[in-house]
Amino acid sequence: MIFEFIFFDGNHRFDDALVDFTLSAEVCPLDGYVVLDDMWMPSIQRTASFIRRNREDFVEATTPIANFAAFERTYKDTPAWDQHIDF
């Protein structure tokens, strides 16, 4: 099953938001989007920072809504098991 648009506005703890993204990425196809809500929250800002720095397969898309961060999947990433960039 795949989902071309994934919007999450769930639990706002960093750990949960990161898990939400990680699981969403598994079902997001090429050219699909994952959108984070509540960018005013530090935990969601940190999640977006992780995506920007560590998920090269997702590119941040422009959105007119300041409270959202949207990421488009541009390719299927197969990172090394030890890949990590501090965020």
N, C-alpha and C positions, 0 to 999 in steps of 0.2 A: 504494500500500500504506500502511495506517495501523496504528499500534500504540497501544492504549489504556493500556498500562502499560509504561513503559520504565525499567528499573533498570540503572544502570551502576556498575560496580566495576572499572574498567579501569586504564589508566595514570593515575597520580595527580599528574602534573605539571599545573600550572595551565593551560598552553596546550592540552594534550590534553583535559583535563576540560571546558574551555570549548568546544572544537570538538565533543566528544561531545554536550554539551548543545545547541549550535547545530544540529547535524545531527538530533538527536533531536526538537527542536522542529518541524522540517519535516514529520515524520511523525506527530506527536502531534495527535489531533483535539480538538475542544472536549470538555471534561469528561474528557480523558485526563490521565495523570500521568507526570511524570518524577521519578525518585527518585535522589538522590545518596547513596552509601555513604561511610563513613570520614570523617565530619564532624570527627573529631579532628585531621585533617591541615590545616595552614594553606592549602595549595593548594585543597582542596575547600571550605574555609570562604570563601575568596576567590571561588571560582566561584559559590557560593550568594549571596554578597554582590552579585556582578554581576547575577545573575538578579533578586534583590529590587529592585535600584535601576534596572535597565535594561529589564526585560521585564515591562511592565505586563499583558501578556496571560497571565502565569503568576502565580498567587497561592499563597503558601506554605500548605500544608495541615498540620494538626496530626497528629503521629505519636507513638505511645508509645515509639518507639525513638530514644534520644538520639543514636545514631550515624548516623541518616538525616535527610535534608532532602527533603521531598516538595513538589512544585509541581504544581498543577492548572492546566490551560489553560482559561481562562474566556472568551476571545474570540480572534479572529484579528487579530493586530496587523499594521499596515502602517506601520512607523516611517519617518520621514524619513531620508534617506541620512546626514545629519550628526548624528542623535540620539545623544547619549551623556551619561550622568551618571557622574561619578567614583564609584568604588566602593572 
